[in-house]
Amino acid sequence: MTSFDSFPSADGVWTGLRDMRGADTAIVVAEGLIQWIGERAALPAAQADRPARDGGGALALFESASARLQSLLAEGVCAIEIKSGYGLALEHERKQLRVARRLARAHGVTVRTTFLGAHALAPEYAGRSSAYIELVCNEMLPALAAEGLVDAVDVFCERIAFSLDETERVFQSAQALGIPVKLHAEQLSDMGGSALAARYGALSCDHIEHLSQAGIDAMREAGTVAVLLPGAFYTLRDTKVPPIDALRAAGVPMAVATDHNPGTSPALSLLLMANMACTLFRLTVPEALAGVTAHAARALGLSATHGDIAPGMPANFVLWNVREPAELAYWFGHRPVRAVVRQGRVAVDHSDRPTPF
């Protein structure tokens, strides 16, 4: 049996045993679109994955997203990325990002906002993707950045979405504004998007099922994190597994995230994603747990404040009702949280509950 005090220290994740309960840094959601209203359970995947145009009113959007966020927080999450991208028009993208800021204030959690205006082509721009990218670069992004609503910029680079040239135009606009970038890359085919993102010092490349060795090498040189999204892989019944062995050999940090969205990954458990990363992608337990802590924080540009327990860092950690680290990636349908501390305050306290196993 592997105990917490014998767990590899290189990841900077684990402390010793505490009353036979493990303590680790609070977990981090490195990819998610939690702001949507309604559900799409009855829709086929091809329809369910299409972004809605407005997502409802701001209050309804806040309330629905708040309920989903609370579920994640109860599992030990201390930081989360929230993307826009379900509006495809300035007023709707602004609403989503403003709600994300409000969620951070209301729940006392770190929220990193990502502008994903280049998620899909707005219907009125059908056949005119270049014109839509001009709108994203010249109107939407500058306006949202001026309001302080954008922590990072993302693009869906794929044959069904935006080309390399269009992606680079968005990256150039973000770079001019001093905003870091990331990319939905190589999910359905090898577009070479990861290498492009690496040239712009991207924080992360997400999905990456079809990532090439050239893309891996570029990401390693740039320090770009590979974000694995097993929930979408599972929902879409994909068969192309990300190149885990090659990423591991190259030393590319691998994060694990929910990719929470109504179409392809309605996942509200980061521990389940850790389990899936181990079972579907063959990550080791240390890799999966570093993937939802230290490497997830790095993917959000939060390594200085999140993802580790170290002197001088904010006190964000979880006490678990488990005997060894492997249990966190073993159980599913079970939340073994004993207590959650965020920013030095006890946010969740289940210390009076008996250990179930």
C-alpha positions in Angstrom: 0.0 0.0 0.0 1.3 3.4 -0.9 0.9 5.9 1.9 0.7 9.7 1.6 4.1 10.2 3.3 5.8 7.8 0.8 4.2 9.5 -2.2 6.7 10.9 -4.7 7.6 14.4 -3.6 8.7 15.7 -7.0 5.2 16.9 -7.8 5.1 19.0 -4.7 1.5 17.8 -4.0 1.4 15.7 -0.9 2.0 16.2 2.8 2.2 13.4 5.3 -0.6 11.5 7.0 -2.9 13.4 9.3 -4.9 11.2 11.6 -5.0 8.5 8.9 -6.4 11.0 6.4 -4.5 12.4 3.5 -4.0 16.1 2.9 -3.3 17.5 -0.5 -3.5 20.8 -2.3 -7.0 21.7 -3.4 -7.9 20.7 -6.9 -8.1 22.9 -9.9 -10.5 22.8 -12.9 -8.3 23.7 -15.9 -11.0 23.7 -18.5 -14.8 24.2 -18.4 -17.8 26.1 -19.7 -20.2 25.9 -16.8 -22.4 28.8 -17.9 -25.4 27.4 -19.7 -29.1 27.0 -19.1 -31.3 23.9 -19.7 -29.9 20.6 -20.7 -29.3 18.7 -23.9 -29.7 15.1 -22.8 -32.2 14.3 -25.6 -30.1 15.7 -28.4 -27.7 13.7 -30.5 -24.1 14.6 -30.0 -23.9 16.5 -33.3 -26.6 18.9 -32.1 -25.7 18.9 -28.5 -22.2 20.3 -29.1 -23.4 23.4 -31.0 -23.1 26.6 -29.0 -26.3 28.3 -28.1 -26.6 32.0 -29.1 -27.4 33.7 -25.9 -27.6 31.3 -22.9 -30.5 33.2 -21.3 -30.6 36.2 -19.0 -27.7 37.1 -16.7 -29.6 36.2 -13.5 -30.7 32.8 -14.8 -27.2 32.2 -16.2 -25.7 33.0 -12.8 -28.1 30.8 -10.9 -27.6 27.8 -13.1 -23.8 28.2 -13.2 -23.8 28.7 -9.4 -25.4 25.4 -8.8 -22.9 23.6 -10.9 -20.0 25.5 -9.4 -21.1 24.5 -5.9 -21.0 20.9 -6.9 -17.4 21.3 -8.0 -16.4 23.3 -4.9 -17.8 20.6 -2.6 -15.3 18.2 -4.1 -12.4 20.3 -3.2 -12.0 22.7 -6.1 -10.2 26.0 -5.2 -9.8 27.4 -8.7 -11.6 27.1 -12.0 -11.4 28.3 -15.5 -14.7 29.5 -17.0 -14.8 30.1 -20.7 -17.3 32.1 -22.8 -18.0 31.0 -26.3 -21.7 30.2 -26.2 -22.7 33.7 -27.3 -20.8 34.5 -30.5 -21.8 38.1 -30.2 -20.3 40.9 -28.1 -23.2 41.4 -25.7 -23.6 37.7 -25.0 -19.9 37.0 -24.6 -19.7 40.0 -22.2 -22.6 38.6 -20.2 -20.9 35.3 -19.8 -17.7 36.8 -18.7 -19.4 39.2 -16.3 -21.3 36.3 -14.7 -17.9 34.4 -14.3 -16.5 37.4 -12.3 -19.7 37.5 -10.2 -19.4 33.7 -9.5 -15.9 34.3 -8.2 -17.1 37.0 -5.8 -20.1 35.1 -4.7 -18.4 31.8 -3.9 -14.9 33.1 -2.8 -13.2 31.0 -5.4 -10.4 31.8 -7.9 -12.0 32.0 -11.4 -9.8 32.5 -14.5 -11.9 33.8 -17.4 -11.2 32.7 -20.9 -12.6 34.4 -24.0 -13.6 31.8 -26.5 -15.4 34.0 -29.1 -13.7 31.9 -31.8 -15.5 28.7 -30.6 -17.8 28.4 -33.6 -19.0 30.5 -36.5 -22.0 32.7 -35.8 -24.8 31.6 -38.2 -25.0 35.1 -39.8 -21.4 34.7 -40.8 -21.9 31.4 -42.6 -19.3 31.2 -45.4 -17.5 34.3 -44.0 -15.3 33.0 -41.3 -12.6 35.6 -42.0 -15.1 38.4 -41.4 -16.2 36.8 -38.2 -12.6 36.6 -37.0 -12.2 40.3 -37.8 -15.2 40.9 -35.5 -13.6 38.8 -32.8 -10.2 40.5 -33.1 -11.2 44.1 -33.8 -14.4 44.5 -31.7 -15.1 41.8 -29.2 -11.7 41.1 -27.7 -10.6 44.7 -27.4 -13.9 45.7 -25.7 -13.9 42.8 -23.3 -10.2 43.3 -22.4 -10.8 46.9 -21.7 -13.4 45.9 -19.2 -11.0 43.6 -17.4 -13.0 40.5 -18.3 -10.4 38.4 -20.1 -7.6 36.5 -18.4 -6.8 34.3 -21.4 -7.9 33.8 -25.0 -8.8 30.5 -26.6 -9.6 29.3 -30.2 -11.1 26.1 -31.5 -8.7 25.3 -34.3 -10.1 22.5 -36.4 -11.4 21.8 -39.9 -15.0 22.2 -38.6 -14.1 25.5 -36.8 -11.2 27.9 -37.5 -8.0 27.5 -39.6 -4.4 28.0 -38.6 -4.3 31.4 -40.2 -7.5 32.5 -38.5 -6.3 31.1 -35.2 -3.0 33.1 -35.5 -4.9 36.3 -36.2 -6.7 35.8 -32.8 -3.4 35.0 -31.1 -1.8 38.1 -32.6 -4.6 40.3 -31.3 -4.4 38.7 -27.8 -0.6 39.2 -27.8 -1.0 42.8 -28.7 -3.2 43.2 -25.6 -0.8 41.3 -23.4 -3.2 38.4 -22.8 -2.0 34.8 -22.8 -3.5 32.3 -25.2 -4.5 28.6 -25.2 -6.0 26.4 -27.8 -8.6 23.7 -28.5 -6.1 21.6 -30.5 -5.8 18.4 -32.5 -9.1 17.0 -31.1 -10.4 15.6 -34.5 -7.3 15.8 -36.7 -3.7 17.0 -36.7 -4.0 20.6 -37.8 -0.6 21.7 -36.4 -2.4 24.0 -34.0 -0.3 22.9 -31.0 2.9 23.9 -32.7 1.3 27.3 -33.5 0.1 27.8 -30.0 3.6 26.9 -28.6 5.1 29.6 -30.8 2.9 32.1 -29.0 3.8 30.7 -25.6 0.4 29.2 -25.0 -0.5 28.2 -21.4 -2.1 25.0 -22.7 -3.4 23.0 -25.6 -6.6 21.1 -24.8 -7.9 17.7 -26.1 -4.8 16.9 -28.3 -6.0 13.3 -29.2 -4.3 13.7 -32.7 -1.2 15.5 -31.4 2.0 14.8 -33.5 5.5 14.4 -32.3 6.3 17.9 -33.8 3.5 19.4 -31.7 4.8 17.6 -28.6 8.3 18.9 -29.2 7.1 22.4 -29.6 5.0 22.3 -26.5 7.9 20.9 -24.5 10.1 23.8 -25.6 7.4 26.4 -24.8 6.4 24.9 -21.5 2.8 24.5 -22.7 0.6 22.2 -20.7 -1.3 19.3 -22.4 -4.8 19.3 -21.0 -6.5 15.9 -21.2 -10.3 15.8 -21.3 -11.4 12.3 -20.8 -15.0 13.3 -20.2 -15.4 14.5 -23.8 -13.5 11.4 -25.0 -15.9 9.2 -23.2 -19.1 11.0 -24.3 -18.1 11.1 -27.9 -17.1 7.4 -27.8 -13.7 8.4 -29.2 -11.1 5.8 -29.9 -8.1 7.9 -30.6 -6.2 8.2 -27.3 -3.9 11.2 -26.7 -0.2 10.2 -27.1 0.4 9.8 -23.4 3.7 7.8 -23.7 5.2 10.4 -26.0 4.1 13.3 -23.8 5.5 11.5 -20.8 8.8 10.8 -22.5 9.1 14.4 -23.6 8.4 15.7 -20.1 5.3 17.7 -21.2 3.2 18.4 -18.1 -0.3 16.9 -18.4 -3.3 18.4 -16.7 -6.7 16.7 -16.4 -9.9 18.7 -16.6 -13.7 18.2 -16.9 -14.3 20.2 -20.1 -17.7 20.7 -18.5 -20.2 21.7 -21.2 -23.8 20.6 -22.0 -22.9 18.9 -25.3 -19.9 16.7 -25.0 -18.9 16.5 -21.3 -21.6 17.3 -18.7 -19.1 16.3 -16.0 -19.2 17.8 -12.5 -16.6 15.6 -10.8 -12.9 16.2 -11.2 -12.2 13.0 -9.3 -14.1 11.1 -11.9 -12.0 12.7 -14.5 -8.9 11.5 -12.7 -10.3 8.0 -12.6 -11.1 8.2 -16.4 -7.6 9.6 -17.1 -6.2 6.5 -15.4 -8.6 3.9 -16.9 -9.0 5.4 -20.4 -5.7 7.1 -21.0 -3.5 5.0 -18.7 -2.1 7.8 -16.6 -0.5 6.7 -13.4 -2.2 7.8 -10.2 0.6 10.4 -9.4 0.2 11.7 -13.0 -3.6 12.0 -12.7 -3.5 13.7 -9.3 -0.7 16.1 -10.3 -2.9 16.7 -13.4 -5.8 18.0 -11.3 -3.5 20.1 -9.0 -0.1 21.4 -9.9 -0.3 20.9 -13.6 -3.9 22.3 -13.8 -2.7 25.4 -11.9 0.1 25.8 -14.4 -2.4 25.5 -17.3 -4.2 28.5 -15.9 -1.1 30.5 -15.1 -1.7 30.1 -11.4 1.4 28.1 -10.4 2.6 30.9 -8.0 -0.6 30.7 -5.9 -2.3 27.3 -6.5 -1.6 23.7 -7.0 0.9 23.1 -4.2 1.3 23.3 -0.5 4.4 25.4 0.2 5.5 28.2 2.6 4.2 31.5 1.4 1.4 30.1 -0.8 -2.2 30.6 0.1 -3.7 27.8 2.2 -5.7 25.9 -0.3 -6.0 22.2 0.5 -8.3 19.3 1.1 -8.4 16.6 3.9 -9.5 13.3 2.4 -11.2 10.3 4.0 -8.8 7.9 2.2 -6.0 5.7 3.3 -3.8 6.2 0.2 -3.6 8.5 -2.8 -4.7 5.8 -5.3 -8.2 5.9 -3.7 -8.8 9.4 -5.1 -8.6 8.0 -8.6 -10.2 4.7 -7.7 -13.7 5.4 -6.4 -16.4 6.9 -8.6 -19.8 8.0 -7.4 -18.2 8.7 -4.0 -16.8 12.0 -2.7 -14.3 11.3 0.1 -13.9 14.9 1.3 -13.3 15.4 5.0 -12.7 19.2 4.8 -11.8 21.8 2.3 -9.7 24.9 3.1 -9.7 27.8 0.7 -7.6 30.9 1.2 -7.0 29.8 4.8 -10.7 29.4 5.7 -12.6 26.2 6.2 -15.1 26.1 3.3 -16.3 22.5 3.7 -16.3 20.6 6.9 -17.4 16.9 7.0 -15.1 16.0 9.9 -18.0 14.6 11.9 -18.9 12.1 9.2 -17.6 8.5 9.7 -15.2 7.0 7.2 -17.4 5.0 5.0 -14.9 2.3 4.0 
